[in-house]
Amino acid sequence: MSNLVVYMDLPTMLAFRATSKQALRLVTRDLTRSLFLIVARFVPNPALLLAKLTRHNTFVSGSAGLQFFLRDLSVSPSNLDIFLPVDSLPPLLYHMLAEQGAFLIHPTPGSATIIPPPWHFLAEQGFILQTPRGMVTLWQSGVNTPFLPIVCAPTSIQILYVNPRHFGCGYPSLLFARRALIARPNVEGFDEAVTKCQHRGIELRFFTHLWPDLAHHGPCASHLYLCPSQQRTLSDAGSLKARMHPFVDPEVELNVVWRLDDRPCGYSCALPTPQLPVARLLQNML
């Protein structure tokens, strides 16, 4: 039975693990192994880094996270994107430098690069590090949650997160169909995100009704949690939220709310004023 789990997609695995304790153990073991192998491509001591992610409420996202969800070797990430709360940068940066043999990439000798990220990441600062195995980017959130920059990605398929305890995504029905809604096309990094989606066979649209099989829902598919203008959270009925060990791990705090964009859908989903930010902390929105 363990050999069959390897060939399952993630939705099938989640349904299968609910059938018995043995199935739960098999799925948990395979998901843990999958995350370990992804991280091992970029650092010499993946087990230690994964332990740090758990301890400091830190998550893998980006292309490496997408590979975990799609379980597809055709998704070949070029770097490991790690998103951190505002206070978790010092211990993670020290770990990378002292325990993973990483060094900061320099534009000129003696001048370490701190990358000002695109505004849609809403990150305070980012550090690119080179390890003996690959490239790792630490994105420090400007607030005490790693999820705020994650939900501000250029497309819906990048709104995902995983660490050794928790994993989830904002648009599972689109993600597992290799589809994505476009967020804001006028942000820095958008062209690169579109190119990567095209190379990976991911279909991009501004609204769900532009896919023929979803056309009958019209431009506003808010009842499916698929309207780009509607307010969303990572714990609403349209999101996927899961734990590696459902009977052991506590629930993760998902305290952000976002909209992909403020383009009008023809109904009442759009933001009342386009000047408001697309994503904010939940307690500031309610």
N, C-alpha and C positions, 0 to 999 in steps of 0.2 A: 504493500500500500504506500510506503514511503516513496517508492519510485514514481508513483502516479502524481503525488503532490508536486513534484518538481515541474511537471508539465501543465499544471493548472494556472489559469490567470488569477489575479487577485480577487475579483468578485467571487469566483468559484471557490477559492480557498476559504474566504470568510464564511460562505454558506456551508462548506464542508466541515469546518471546525466546530460548528454549532451542533453537529450530530452526535458527538461522543467525546469523552475525555481523551481517548486515544487519538482521534482526529485533531483535537485541539493541540495535543503535544506535537504531533507531526507538523502541523501548520506553523506553530510557534517556532519549532526548530528550523524549518526551512526559511521562514522570514528572517529570523535572526542570522542564519547563515548567509542569506542574500545580502543583508545590510553589511555584514562583516566583509564579504568579498568586494563590495563596492568601495568601502572605505579603505580596504587593504591595497587598492590600486594607487592610493595617493600618500599613504604614510607607512613607515616601517613597523609601527606598533599599533595596529588598528584596535586591538582589545582595550588598550589604555585610553585611546582617544574616545572610544565609545563610552567608557566609564565616565570620562570627563563630561561628555555631552549630557549624560543622565544627571550627573551631580549638579551641573550648572544650568539646567533648563534650557538647553541649546539644541538646535535642530539642523539637520541636513535638508537642503532644498535645491532648487536649480535643476540642472541636467542629471546630477547624481541621484537626486530624489525622484526624478521622473523615471529613471532606469529601475528604481525599486518598485514603483507602482506598475509600470508596464511590463516588468519582468522580461525585457527585450534587449538582447545583446546588440541590436542595431542602434540603440541609444548609447552612444559612446561619449561620455562626458570628458571634457578636456581639463576640468578642474573640479574641486570639491568645494561647494558653497556652503558655509556654515553661518547660521544666523544666531546672534547672541542678544540677550537682554543687556541693558546699558552697563550693569555692574559686572558682567561676566567676562569682559575682554581681558583684564589683567591675568587671571589664572589660565585662560585658554591660550593667550599669546605666550605666556611663560612656558606652558606645556609644549607648544609647538617648537619653540626655540631650544628649550633645554632637554626635552625628552623625545622629540621626533626628529631632531637634527635639521630643523628648518632654518632658513635665513630669509630675511626680508629682501625683496627684489629691489635693486638700486638703479635709478636712472643714471646717476653719476657716483663715483666712489665716495663713500662717507655720507651719502644723502638718502636716507630711507624714504620709500614712497608711501605716503598715506593718500589713498585714492578718494577724492571727493565723489561719492556715488551719484548717479542720476537721481533726480528728485523723486522719481516713482518708487525708489527703494526706501525712501524715508529713513535712511540709515545715517547715523552720526558720522561714522567713518568706516573705511574698509582697509584691510591689510592683505596684500598678496604675499604669500610665502611659498618658497620653493623647498620641497623636502627631497630626500634621496629618491623618492618614487614618483613625485608629481607635484602639481600646484594646488595649493589650498588658499581659499579666500575667506577671511573672517569678516563678516558684516556685523558691525555693532549697531544695534537699534538705539534710537535716541530716547527710548523710554524703557520701563522695566518689563517689557515683553518682547520676545523675538518675533512675534507674529505680525506686528504692524508693518514692517518692511516687506514681509512675504506676501501679504494680500495686495500690495501695490505693484504687482508685476505687470509687464506689458500685455500679457494674455492670460486667460483663465487657466490654462493648463499648467502654468507655473505656480499656481496657488496651492501648494502642497508642502508637507513637512513630515519628517520621520526622525526618530531617534530610538534607542533600544527599548523604550517603554511605550511610546505613542507614535501613531501615524495618522494622517488624515489629509483631506483635500477639499477644496471649495466647490468643485464642479465634477463630481465623480461620473455622472452619466455621460458627460461630454468627454472626459479624460479617457475612459475605457473604450470609447468609440473612436478615439484618436481625432477628436474635434476640439476646437477652442474658440471662445469668443474674444474678439479684439477689445482691449481696454482703451487706451488713449494712443492714437497713432502719431501724435505730435511730440512724444517724449523721447529723450535720448535713450538709445539702446533698442528702440522699437524695430528698426530695420534688421538688426542682428537676430532678434527674437523671431521675426517672421521667416528669415532665411533658415534658421535651425528647424522651425516647424515644417517648412517645405521639405527639407532634406529628410525629415523623419516621417514623412507621409501624414502629417497632421493637417486637417482642413481648418481653415480660418474663416470666420464670418463675423459681420457686425451684429447681426440678429439671428436668432435660431430659425425664423421662418424662411431664411435663405437656403436652408437645407430642405430638399423636396419632401422628405418624410416627416418633417416638423412644420411644414408650411401651414397646416390647418390650425396651428396654435396662434397664428398672427404674429405681429411684431413684438408683442408683449407676452412672454411665456413665464410670467411671474408665478403662476400656479405650479410651475415645474421648477421654480427657483433658477430660471435661466434668462431672466431679463437683465441686460447689462446695467440698467439704471436702478434696479431695486436694491434696497438695503439688505445686506447679507451678514451672517456671522458664521464662524467655523463650527458652531454647535447647532445650527438650525436644521430643519428636516431635509434641506437640499445638500448638505455637506456630509462627507464621510468622516467619522471620528471613531478611532479604534485603539485598542490597547494590545500590546504584544501578549501580556498575561492578564486576561480579563478579570480573573479572580484574585489577583495579587496587586497589580499596579493601581494606584489611585487615579482618579480623573484628572486630566490636564486642564488648567485654567485657560480658557480661550476668550480673552477679554478684548476683542477687537470687532469693529463693524466696518464694512466697506461697501462701495459701489464700484463696479468696473469703470463706469463712465457716467457722465451726466447728459448724454445724448437722449433726446426725447423718444419715447417708445409709443407715444400716442395716448398714454394713460397717465396715472398719477405717480409713477415710480421715480421720475427724474427729480433731482435735487431742486429745491425751490430757488436757490441762487447758485449760478455756476462758479462763484468765487469760493464756495465752501470746499474744503479738502475732500478727496475721494475716500480716505480712510482715517479713522480716529480711534482712540481708546473708547471702549464701550461706555464707560461711566460718563464720558463727556458728550455722548450722543443721546442718552436716554433721560 
